[in-house]
Amino acid sequence: MINYAKIFDGFWQRKQPGSRSTSQRSSSQNNKTQSLILDYWFVGSVVCLLCIGVVMTGSASIGISDKVMHQPLYFLTRQIAYVGVGLLLAFCVLQVRLSFWQKSGPFLLIGAITLLILVVVPGIGLQVNGSARWISLGFVNLQPSEFTKLFFIIYLSGYLVRRGEEIRETLKGFLIPIVLLTITSLLLFAEPDFGAVVVLSATVFGMLFLAGVRLLHFTVFVAVVIAALVGMAFSAPYRMQRLTTFLNPWDDPFNSGFQLTQALIAFGRGEWFGVGLGASVQKLFYLPEAHTDFVFAVIAEELGLAGSFIVIGLFSIVVWRILYVASQAEKIGNCFAAYLAYGIGLWLSLQVIINLGVNMGVLPTKGLTLPLMSYGGSSMVMVCISLAIVMRIFYEVHNEGESSGKNAFRSNKRNKRRNYKK
């Protein structure tokens, strides 16, 4: 039978009494308190982004909701439900020990690859705008690529701990995760989801680099991947068109450059402090996908440059705290926690940078959501779960550091006593 006590561990930390007399221990037990270990900068920034995201999703989607669904608040109510489910699952994940994720990595990756296979099977995958990226469950659509990002990071974090020396010393250890990444990328290309391939590949390369792989192996394979991506871009005219349109969208503003020109107009209209919440014009059937991929353009129009800087600042705090947690885990020797936090930090920062770059016209259109803000159930739920894992890492690292500090203090005390007796 499964020992669930070893998997689940309360996020609420009880302050345990030390080894004292029975009377002292009993009085201390009567006065036990529970304290919550949180990174308040991290949690505060995440909550702010979620609140801004819900408000701006409702504002950006009101026009299309009324036209398509005949319910002005249709997408807003669903987004609130997605946030609620995400937070509920995040609370559950907070109770799960990191050792569970470390052991489950291979099974999670197998599950993710199975879902990617199912999504490209005719009759199972749901096609929207020429891409089969979803599996319809009736009341909601499941996007396997969102699960794949997190599950691959979890698997790779465990692999880097199990095969750390092999990865650093041999080509075989390096090739195993690369082969798995290739299989996953081919399935994502079949959807097609070029943006997910770029984010996942860059995250995996970053984690392998941090693990200390040989520079020659790393450089050669990065060159091969870049060559393959360039080849894929040239192999299909529509990909090449999307990659080059952003350089000058005004050449064809009513066709290939339409989405980007409308986004740039939204940025221009916003000026310093925006046109006001709900007063965007571009979201009214001018800017396609205003509530998903281009929600940041609506933020720039309604809240202006000041609002845009606030959102960018909040994302910067979130990524900074994730990397801080990773560095603390590395300091105490918890390699799995460190790799996992680094991987999640790389993934989220890359996705934010690409989404903002696309909205501002400095990167080609990729179809990636803005974490915590864009409309979408799979993305919202998986990001909430990922951030809950980071909070769990913070909790366990804090406890491990506290325990090691106490042990060091007791050891020093014993040494002093011995020296005094001598």
C-alpha positions in Angstrom: 0.0 0.0 0.0 1.1 3.6 -0.6 2.2 5.4 2.4 0.5 8.8 1.9 2.1 10.2 5.0 5.4 10.1 3.2 3.9 12.0 0.2 1.8 14.6 1.9 3.2 16.9 4.5 1.3 19.9 5.9 2.4 23.3 4.7 1.7 24.6 8.2 4.8 24.3 10.3 4.4 23.4 14.0 7.1 24.8 16.3 8.2 21.7 18.2 9.5 21.9 21.8 13.0 20.9 22.5 14.2 18.2 25.0 13.1 19.7 28.3 11.5 18.5 31.4 8.0 16.8 31.3 6.3 19.8 32.9 8.0 22.3 30.6 7.1 20.1 27.6 3.4 19.8 28.5 3.1 23.5 29.1 4.8 24.2 25.8 2.4 21.8 24.0 -0.5 23.6 25.3 0.8 26.8 23.8 1.8 25.4 20.4 1.4 27.8 17.5 1.3 27.3 13.9 3.3 29.6 11.6 3.1 29.7 7.8 6.4 29.8 5.9 5.9 32.1 2.9 8.0 34.3 0.7 5.7 37.4 0.9 7.4 39.3 -2.0 6.7 36.3 -4.2 3.2 35.6 -3.0 2.2 39.3 -3.1 3.5 39.7 -6.7 1.7 36.6 -7.9 -1.6 37.7 -6.3 -1.3 41.1 -7.9 -0.7 39.6 -11.3 -3.7 37.3 -10.9 -5.9 40.2 -10.0 -4.7 42.4 -12.8 -5.0 39.5 -15.2 -8.6 38.7 -14.3 -9.6 42.4 -14.6 -7.8 42.9 -18.0 -9.1 39.6 -19.4 -12.6 40.7 -18.6 -11.9 44.1 -20.2 -10.2 42.6 -23.3 -12.8 39.9 -23.9 -16.1 41.9 -23.4 -16.5 42.7 -27.1 -15.9 39.2 -28.5 -17.9 37.6 -25.6 -20.9 39.7 -26.5 -20.6 39.1 -30.2 -19.9 35.3 -30.2 -21.5 34.1 -27.0 -24.1 36.8 -26.5 -22.8 37.1 -22.9 -20.5 40.1 -22.2 -19.0 38.4 -19.2 -18.6 34.8 -20.6 -14.8 34.7 -20.8 -14.4 36.6 -17.5 -16.5 34.2 -15.6 -14.6 31.2 -17.1 -11.3 32.9 -16.3 -12.4 33.4 -12.7 -13.3 29.7 -12.5 -9.9 28.7 -14.0 -8.1 30.9 -11.4 -10.2 29.3 -8.6 -9.3 25.7 -9.9 -5.7 26.7 -10.2 -5.5 28.1 -6.7 -7.3 25.0 -5.3 -4.8 22.7 -7.0 -2.0 24.9 -5.9 -3.1 24.6 -2.3 -3.1 20.8 -2.7 0.4 20.8 -4.3 1.7 22.8 -1.3 1.0 19.7 0.8 3.1 17.4 -1.4 6.7 16.7 -0.6 9.3 17.3 -3.2 10.4 13.7 -2.9 7.1 12.7 -4.5 7.8 14.8 -7.6 11.4 13.5 -7.8 10.1 9.8 -7.9 7.2 10.6 -10.2 9.2 12.4 -12.9 9.4 9.6 -15.5 5.7 8.7 -15.1 4.7 12.3 -15.5 6.8 12.6 -18.7 5.3 9.4 -20.1 1.8 10.8 -19.4 2.7 14.1 -21.1 4.0 12.4 -24.2 0.9 10.2 -24.3 -1.3 13.3 -24.3 0.8 14.8 -27.1 0.3 11.7 -29.2 -3.5 11.8 -28.6 -3.8 15.4 -29.6 -2.5 14.7 -33.1 -4.8 11.7 -33.6 -7.6 12.6 -36.0 -10.9 12.7 -34.2 -9.4 13.3 -30.7 -7.4 16.5 -31.2 -9.5 19.7 -31.5 -8.5 22.0 -34.3 -8.7 25.8 -33.9 -7.3 28.2 -36.6 -5.5 25.3 -38.3 -3.7 24.0 -35.2 -4.7 20.8 -33.3 -3.4 21.7 -29.8 -6.4 20.7 -27.6 -8.3 17.7 -26.4 -12.0 18.4 -25.8 -13.4 17.2 -22.5 -16.8 18.6 -23.2 -17.0 21.5 -20.7 -13.3 22.4 -21.1 -10.4 22.0 -23.6 -7.2 20.4 -22.4 -3.9 21.7 -23.9 -1.2 19.0 -23.4 1.7 21.3 -24.3 1.1 23.3 -21.1 1.4 20.0 -19.0 4.5 19.0 -21.0 6.6 22.0 -20.0 6.2 21.4 -16.3 6.4 17.6 -16.5 9.6 17.7 -18.6 11.2 20.1 -16.1 10.3 17.8 -13.2 11.7 14.7 -15.0 14.9 16.5 -16.1 15.5 17.8 -12.5 15.4 14.2 -11.2 17.5 13.0 -14.1 20.2 15.6 -13.4 20.4 14.4 -9.8 20.5 10.7 -10.6 22.9 11.0 -13.6 24.8 14.1 -12.7 28.3 12.7 -13.1 27.3 10.8 -16.3 25.9 14.0 -17.8 29.1 15.9 -17.1 31.5 13.2 -18.1 29.9 11.1 -21.0 28.1 11.8 -24.2 25.5 9.1 -23.4 24.3 10.9 -20.3 23.9 14.1 -22.3 22.1 12.4 -25.2 19.3 10.7 -23.2 17.4 13.9 -22.3 18.2 15.3 -25.8 16.5 12.3 -27.4 13.5 12.7 -25.2 13.4 16.4 -26.0 13.6 15.6 -29.7 10.6 13.2 -29.5 8.6 15.8 -27.5 9.5 18.6 -30.0 8.5 16.5 -33.0 5.1 15.9 -31.4 4.7 19.6 -30.7 5.7 20.4 -34.3 2.9 18.1 -35.5 0.3 20.2 -33.8 1.9 22.6 -34.7 3.1 24.6 -31.7 6.4 26.3 -32.6 6.4 28.6 -29.6 6.2 25.7 -27.1 9.1 24.0 -28.8 11.2 27.2 -28.5 10.4 27.7 -24.8 10.8 24.0 -23.8 14.1 23.6 -25.8 15.6 26.8 -24.3 14.6 25.7 -20.8 16.1 22.3 -21.2 19.4 23.7 -22.6 19.5 26.2 -19.7 19.1 23.4 -17.1 21.7 21.2 -18.8 24.1 24.2 -18.9 23.6 24.8 -15.2 24.2 21.1 -14.5 27.7 21.5 -16.0 27.6 19.5 -19.2 30.7 19.6 -21.4 30.9 22.9 -23.4 31.7 21.0 -26.6 28.6 18.8 -26.3 26.4 21.7 -25.4 27.7 24.0 -28.2 27.5 21.3 -31.0 23.9 20.4 -30.1 22.7 24.0 -29.8 24.2 24.6 -33.3 22.3 21.6 -34.6 19.1 22.7 -33.0 19.4 26.2 -34.4 20.1 24.8 -37.9 17.0 22.5 -37.5 14.8 25.4 -36.5 16.0 27.5 -39.4 15.3 24.6 -41.7 11.8 24.2 -40.3 11.2 27.9 -40.8 12.2 27.8 -44.5 10.4 24.6 -45.1 6.9 26.2 -44.8 6.1 29.6 -46.5 3.6 30.6 -43.7 6.3 30.1 -41.0 8.8 32.2 -42.9 6.1 34.9 -43.4 5.4 35.0 -39.7 9.0 35.2 -38.8 9.7 38.1 -41.2 6.5 40.1 -40.9 7.4 41.6 -37.5 10.4 43.3 -39.1 8.1 45.7 -41.0 4.4 44.9 -40.5 3.4 48.1 -42.2 4.3 46.5 -45.6 1.1 44.5 -45.4 -1.0 46.1 -42.6 -4.3 44.5 -43.7 -3.1 40.9 -44.1 0.0 39.3 -42.6 0.9 42.4 -40.5 -2.6 43.1 -39.3 -2.3 41.7 -35.8 1.0 43.3 -35.0 0.0 46.8 -36.5 -3.2 46.7 -34.3 -1.1 45.9 -31.3 1.3 48.7 -32.0 -1.6 51.1 -32.4 -2.8 50.0 -29.0 0.6 50.9 -27.5 0.6 54.2 -29.2 -2.9 55.1 -28.0 -2.0 54.3 -24.4 0.7 56.9 -24.1 1.9 57.5 -20.4 -1.2 56.6 -18.4 -3.6 55.0 -20.8 -7.1 55.8 -22.1 -8.7 54.3 -19.0 -9.8 50.9 -17.9 -12.4 49.5 -20.3 -11.9 52.3 -22.8 -9.7 50.4 -25.3 -10.8 50.7 -28.9 -8.4 48.1 -30.4 -10.0 45.2 -28.4 -13.3 45.9 -30.3 -12.7 43.5 -33.2 -9.5 45.3 -34.4 -6.9 43.3 -32.4 -7.4 39.5 -32.8 -6.9 37.3 -29.7 -7.0 40.4 -27.5 -7.8 38.4 -24.4 -5.2 35.6 -25.0 -1.9 36.3 -26.7 -2.3 40.1 -26.9 -3.7 41.0 -23.5 -0.6 43.0 -22.8 -1.3 45.3 -25.7 -4.7 46.0 -24.2 -3.0 46.7 -20.8 -0.7 49.2 -22.6 -3.7 50.9 -24.2 -5.9 51.1 -21.1 -3.3 51.6 -18.4 -0.5 53.2 -20.5 3.3 53.0 -20.0 2.9 53.2 -16.3 0.6 50.2 -16.1 2.9 48.2 -18.4 5.9 49.0 -16.2 4.0 47.8 -13.1 3.2 44.5 -14.8 6.8 44.0 -16.0 8.0 44.9 -12.5 5.7 42.3 -10.9 6.9 39.6 -13.3 10.5 40.6 -12.5 9.9 40.2 -8.8 8.4 36.7 -9.3 11.3 35.5 -11.4 13.8 37.0 -9.0 12.3 35.2 -6.1 12.2 31.9 -7.9 15.9 32.2 -8.8 16.6 33.2 -5.2 14.8 30.1 -3.9 16.8 28.0 -6.4 20.1 29.5 -5.2 19.2 28.8 -1.5 18.4 25.2 -2.4 21.7 24.9 -4.1 23.5 26.3 -1.1 22.2 23.6 1.3 22.8 20.8 -1.3 19.3 20.1 -2.3 20.1 19.6 -6.0 16.6 18.4 -7.1 14.9 21.4 -5.6 17.5 23.7 -7.1 17.2 22.3 -10.6 13.4 22.3 -10.4 13.2 26.0 -9.3 15.8 27.0 -11.9 13.8 25.2 -14.6 10.5 26.8 -13.6 12.2 30.2 -13.4 13.7 29.8 -16.9 10.4 28.6 -18.4 8.3 31.4 -17.0 10.8 34.1 -17.7 11.2 32.9 -21.3 7.5 32.8 -21.9 7.0 36.3 -20.4 9.8 37.7 -22.5 8.6 36.1 -25.7 5.0 37.2 -25.1 5.9 40.8 -24.3 8.3 40.8 -27.3 5.6 39.7 -29.6 3.2 42.3 -28.3 5.7 45.0 -28.8 6.8 43.9 -32.2 10.4 42.9 -31.4 9.8 39.2 -31.8 7.8 37.1 -34.4 4.3 36.0 -33.4 4.5 32.7 -31.5 1.0 32.1 -30.0 2.3 31.9 -26.4 0.1 33.1 -23.5 1.2 35.6 -20.8 1.5 33.6 -17.6 -1.1 34.4 -14.9 -2.8 37.0 -17.1 -3.9 35.6 -20.5 -7.2 33.7 -20.9 -6.8 30.0 -20.8 -7.5 27.1 -18.4 -4.6 24.8 -19.0 -2.0 27.6 -18.9 -3.5 29.1 -15.7 -3.8 25.8 -13.9 -0.3 24.7 -14.7 1.3 28.0 -13.9 -0.4 28.0 -10.5 0.8 24.5 -9.8 4.3 25.4 -10.9 4.4 28.4 -8.5 3.0 26.3 -5.7 5.9 23.9 -6.2 8.3 26.9 -5.9 6.6 27.8 -2.6 7.0 24.2 -1.5 10.7 24.4 -2.3 11.0 27.6 -0.3 9.3 25.9 2.7 11.4 22.8 2.6 14.7 24.7 2.0 13.8 27.0 4.9 13.2 24.0 7.2 16.4 22.2 6.1 18.5 25.4 6.5 17.0 25.9 10.0 17.6 22.3 11.0 21.2 22.4 9.7 21.8 25.7 11.6 20.5 24.3 14.8 22.6 21.2 14.4 25.7 23.3 13.8 24.9 25.4 16.9 24.5 22.3 19.0 27.7 20.8 17.6 29.7 24.0 18.4 28.2 24.0 21.9 29.3 20.4 22.5 32.8 21.1 21.2 33.1 24.1 23.6 32.0 21.9 26.5 34.6 19.3 25.6 37.3 21.9 25.3 36.3 23.4 28.7 36.6 20.0 30.4 40.0 19.4 28.9 
